Amino acid sequence: MGKSCIALLTDFGRQDYFVASLKGVILSINPDCNLVDISHDVPSYDLKAAAFILWACYRFFPDGTIFLTVVDPGVGSERRILLVRSQRYYFIAPDNGVLSLVFKQEQPEILEIVGRKYFLADRRSSFEGRDKMAPVAAWLSLGLSPAELGRPARNPKRLGVSEPQVRSREIQGQIIYCDRFGNLITNLSQELIAQFLSANRGGNLLLLAGKKKISEMAASYSSSGSDRPFFLINSLGLLEVAVYKRPAAEVLGLEPGDPVILKTD
C-alpha cells in the first residue's frame, strides 16, 4: 500500500510553511506516497466551502484515497479528530462538520483518532494538522489498520445545511458556493428540478435571485453569448447562475447563503 494517494484540502494558502509541513511529515513516514492538492485556497475557517469542495471531487479519486482535510477553527480545543472509512475511501478531519456532505453521501464507519503513539506530539497544539492528522494519514497509507488508530465514535458534528423547500409552484433554495469565476452554485439538483417540471407542465422556468429575475436557461456557458445572467445545470448536476465571461456574484451582488427561488411563470 506504499503507493497510496493522500489528497489535501486546507485553508492554509500558499504563502506560509503550513502546507509544506504537512507534506514533509507525510513523506518522512511514507516517501512513496502520492500527494494531491485539492485546494489550499478555501476561505479561512469556511467549513461549508470546504465541505462542498470535498463533496464535489472526492468520488473521482481512485479507490483507497485518503482525504486529509484541515480547516479547523477549533484547533487545540476539545473537539475530536475523526478517521472515517467508507466503502472506497478514508477521510481524516476535525469533528467540526466539514465532513457533513460526505456523511449525506456515504454510510461510513466513524472512528475517533486516539493512536497517540503515531502523533508527532501528543499535547494540544496550534498545528494539529501537522502534529496529529498528517502522521495518521501517512501511517494509514502504509497499511496500518484503522483499528490501531482510532476507536468507534458516534454523533459526529454536522453543519446546518439548508435543504430546498418545494412548494406548489416554486422551489426555494440557496446559493451554497461561489467558484473562482464568480459562478454561483445552488443546492437545487437536476433531479429535483425535473420532478418540479413534471408536476408543473406548461410554464417557463424563472429564477429569482436577489432583486433579479433570470429567465434564460442555457445548455453551456458559451451558448448564452450575452452579458445577462442565465442559469444552467452544471457538471455536478446542480443549478448554477452565471454570466458569460463575467463574475455572476459581482454582477448580481450575491454570495453563498443568499436565497434563490425557481418557479414557473
C-alpha positions as CSV (number, residue, x, y, z in Angstrom):
1,M,0.0,0.0,0.0
2,G,3.1,2.2,-0.2
3,K,1.8,4.0,-3.3
4,S,-1.3,5.2,-1.7
5,C,-2.8,8.6,-2.6
6,I,-3.3,11.3,0.1
7,A,-5.4,14.3,-1.1
8,L,-5.0,17.5,0.8
9,L,-7.7,20.2,1.4
10,T,-6.9,23.2,3.6
11,D,-7.4,26.9,4.1
12,F,-3.7,27.4,4.6
13,G,-2.9,29.3,1.4
14,R,0.5,29.1,-0.3
15,Q,2.3,31.9,1.4
16,D,3.3,30.2,4.6
17,Y,5.0,27.0,5.7
18,F,1.8,25.2,6.6
19,V,1.2,23.1,3.5
20,A,4.9,22.2,3.1
21,S,4.9,21.0,6.8
22,L,2.0,18.6,6.2
23,K,3.7,17.2,3.1
24,G,7.1,16.9,4.9
25,V,5.6,14.9,7.7
26,I,3.8,12.5,5.4
27,L,6.8,12.0,3.1
28,S,9.1,11.4,6.1
29,I,6.9,8.4,7.1
30,N,5.9,7.3,3.6
31,P,8.3,8.6,0.9
32,D,6.4,6.7,-1.8
33,C,3.1,8.3,-1.1
34,N,1.4,10.2,-3.9
35,L,0.3,13.6,-2.7
36,V,-2.5,15.5,-4.5
37,D,-3.5,19.1,-3.7
38,I,-7.3,19.5,-3.9
39,S,-7.1,23.1,-2.8
40,H,-5.4,25.3,-0.2
41,D,-7.4,28.4,-1.0
42,V,-10.6,27.6,1.0
43,P,-11.7,30.9,2.6
44,S,-10.3,31.0,6.1
45,Y,-12.4,28.9,8.6
46,D,-15.1,28.4,5.9
47,L,-16.4,24.9,6.8
48,K,-19.3,25.0,4.4
49,A,-17.0,25.8,1.4
50,A,-14.6,23.1,2.4
51,A,-17.4,20.6,2.8
52,F,-18.7,21.4,-0.7
53,I,-15.2,21.3,-2.4
54,L,-14.6,17.8,-0.8
55,W,-18.0,16.6,-1.8
56,A,-17.6,17.9,-5.4
57,C,-14.4,16.0,-6.1
58,Y,-13.8,13.0,-3.8
59,R,-15.7,10.4,-5.8
60,F,-13.5,11.0,-8.8
61,F,-10.4,9.7,-7.0
62,P,-9.1,6.1,-7.1
63,D,-10.2,3.6,-4.5
64,G,-8.2,3.8,-1.3
65,T,-7.5,7.5,-1.5
66,I,-7.1,9.1,1.9
67,F,-8.6,12.6,2.2
68,L,-6.9,14.9,4.7
69,T,-9.0,18.0,5.3
70,V,-7.6,20.6,7.7
71,V,-10.0,23.5,8.0
72,D,-10.1,23.8,11.8
73,P,-11.4,26.9,13.6
74,G,-11.3,24.8,16.8
75,V,-7.7,23.7,16.7
76,G,-6.3,22.9,20.1
77,S,-9.7,22.6,21.7
78,E,-11.7,19.6,23.0
79,R,-13.0,18.8,19.5
80,R,-12.3,15.3,18.3
81,I,-10.2,14.3,15.2
82,L,-12.1,11.7,13.1
83,L,-11.0,8.9,10.8
84,V,-13.9,7.9,8.6
85,R,-13.9,4.9,6.3
86,S,-16.4,4.5,3.5
87,Q,-16.6,1.6,1.1
88,R,-14.0,3.2,-1.2
89,Y,-12.2,5.9,0.8
90,Y,-10.7,7.2,4.0
91,F,-11.3,10.7,5.4
92,I,-9.3,12.4,8.2
93,A,-10.6,15.7,9.6
94,P,-11.6,17.6,12.7
95,D,-15.0,16.8,14.1
96,N,-16.4,20.2,13.2
97,G,-18.9,19.4,10.5
98,V,-16.5,19.6,7.5
99,L,-17.5,16.0,6.6
100,S,-21.2,16.7,6.7
101,L,-21.8,16.2,2.9
102,V,-19.7,13.0,3.0
103,F,-22.0,11.7,5.7
104,K,-25.0,12.5,3.5
105,Q,-23.5,10.6,0.5
106,E,-22.0,7.7,2.4
107,Q,-22.7,5.4,5.3
108,P,-19.2,5.1,6.7
109,E,-17.6,3.7,9.7
110,I,-16.6,6.6,12.0
111,L,-13.6,6.5,14.4
112,E,-12.1,9.0,16.8
113,I,-8.4,9.1,16.4
114,V,-6.7,8.1,19.6
115,G,-3.5,6.4,18.4
116,R,-1.2,8.8,20.3
117,K,1.9,6.9,19.6
118,Y,1.6,7.8,16.0
119,F,1.4,11.5,16.6
120,L,4.4,13.8,16.4
121,A,3.2,15.5,19.6
122,D,0.6,14.2,22.0
123,R,-0.3,17.6,23.5
124,R,-2.8,20.0,22.1
125,S,-1.1,22.4,19.8
126,S,-1.8,25.2,17.3
127,F,-0.9,22.9,14.4
128,E,-2.6,19.6,14.9
129,G,-2.9,19.1,11.2
130,R,0.9,18.7,11.2
131,D,1.3,17.1,14.6
132,K,-1.6,14.6,14.6
133,M,-3.6,14.4,11.3
134,A,-0.7,14.2,8.8
135,P,1.2,11.4,10.6
136,V,-2.0,9.4,11.0
137,A,-2.7,9.8,7.2
138,A,0.8,8.7,6.5
139,W,0.7,5.6,8.7
140,L,-2.7,4.7,7.2
141,S,-1.2,5.0,3.7
142,L,1.4,2.4,4.7
143,G,-1.4,-0.1,5.5
144,L,-1.8,0.4,9.3
145,S,-5.3,-0.8,10.3
146,P,-7.8,2.0,11.3
147,A,-8.4,0.0,14.4
148,E,-4.9,0.8,15.5
149,L,-5.5,4.5,15.1
150,G,-9.0,5.0,16.5
151,R,-12.0,3.8,18.4
152,P,-15.7,3.8,17.3
153,A,-17.3,7.2,17.5
154,R,-20.9,8.4,17.4
155,N,-22.8,11.6,16.6
156,P,-20.2,13.4,14.5
157,K,-20.9,17.1,14.2
158,R,-22.9,18.2,11.2
159,L,-23.3,21.6,9.6
160,G,-26.7,23.2,9.4
161,V,-27.0,22.6,5.6
162,S,-30.2,24.1,4.1
163,E,-32.4,21.8,2.1
164,P,-34.6,23.0,-0.8
165,Q,-38.2,23.6,0.0
166,V,-40.7,22.5,-2.7
167,R,-44.0,24.5,-2.9
168,S,-46.8,24.0,-5.3
169,R,-45.4,26.4,-7.9
170,E,-41.9,27.0,-6.8
171,I,-38.7,25.6,-5.2
172,Q,-37.0,27.7,-2.5
173,G,-33.3,27.1,-2.5
174,Q,-30.0,28.7,-1.6
175,I,-26.6,29.6,-3.1
176,I,-24.1,27.2,-1.5
177,Y,-20.8,28.0,-3.2
178,C,-19.1,30.7,-5.4
179,D,-16.3,29.4,-7.6
180,R,-13.2,31.4,-8.7
181,F,-15.1,32.5,-11.9
182,G,-17.8,34.1,-9.8
183,N,-20.4,31.4,-10.8
184,L,-23.0,30.8,-8.1
185,I,-23.8,27.2,-7.4
186,T,-27.1,26.4,-5.7
187,N,-28.5,23.4,-3.8
188,L,-31.2,22.8,-6.5
189,S,-30.4,19.5,-8.1
190,Q,-31.2,18.4,-11.7
191,E,-33.4,15.6,-10.3
192,L,-35.4,17.9,-8.1
193,I,-35.9,20.4,-11.0
194,A,-37.1,17.5,-13.3
195,Q,-39.7,16.4,-10.7
196,F,-40.8,20.0,-10.3
197,L,-41.2,20.4,-14.1
198,S,-43.1,17.1,-14.3
199,A,-45.6,18.4,-11.8
200,N,-45.8,21.9,-13.3
201,R,-46.1,21.5,-17.1
202,G,-46.7,24.3,-19.4
203,G,-44.6,27.1,-17.9
204,N,-41.2,28.5,-18.5
205,L,-38.7,28.4,-15.7
206,L,-37.9,31.7,-13.9
207,L,-35.2,32.1,-11.3
208,L,-35.5,34.8,-8.7
209,A,-32.0,35.7,-7.3
210,G,-31.9,38.7,-5.1
211,K,-33.6,41.5,-7.0
212,K,-33.0,39.9,-10.4
213,K,-35.4,37.8,-12.4
214,I,-33.4,35.4,-14.6
215,S,-35.4,33.8,-17.4
216,E,-32.7,32.3,-19.6
217,M,-31.7,28.7,-19.2
218,A,-28.6,27.8,-21.2
219,A,-27.0,24.5,-22.1
220,S,-23.5,25.8,-21.5
221,Y,-21.6,29.0,-20.6
222,S,-20.8,30.0,-24.1
223,S,-24.2,29.2,-25.6
224,S,-25.6,32.3,-23.9
225,G,-23.3,34.8,-25.5
226,S,-24.8,37.7,-23.8
227,D,-23.9,39.8,-20.8
228,R,-27.1,39.0,-19.0
229,P,-27.3,36.4,-16.1
230,F,-28.5,33.0,-17.0
231,F,-28.7,29.6,-15.3
232,L,-27.7,26.1,-16.3
233,I,-27.3,22.6,-14.9
234,N,-23.6,22.3,-14.1
235,S,-21.2,19.3,-14.2
236,L,-22.3,18.3,-10.7
237,G,-25.9,18.2,-11.6
238,L,-26.7,21.4,-9.7
239,L,-28.4,24.6,-10.9
240,E,-25.8,27.3,-11.3
241,V,-26.1,31.1,-12.0
242,A,-23.6,32.6,-14.4
243,V,-22.8,35.5,-16.7
244,Y,-20.7,34.7,-19.8
245,K,-17.1,35.8,-19.1
246,R,-18.1,37.8,-16.1
247,P,-18.5,37.0,-12.4
248,A,-22.2,36.5,-11.6
249,A,-21.5,37.1,-7.9
250,E,-20.3,40.6,-8.7
251,V,-22.9,41.4,-11.3
252,L,-25.8,40.3,-9.1
253,G,-24.3,41.2,-5.7
254,L,-24.9,37.7,-4.3
255,E,-22.9,35.3,-2.2
256,P,-23.3,31.9,-0.5
257,G,-26.2,31.8,1.9
258,D,-28.4,34.0,-0.2
259,P,-31.8,32.6,-1.3
260,V,-33.0,31.7,-4.7
261,I,-36.4,30.8,-5.9
262,L,-37.2,28.7,-9.0
263,K,-40.7,28.9,-10.4
264,T,-42.8,28.7,-13.5
265,D,-44.1,31.9,-15.0
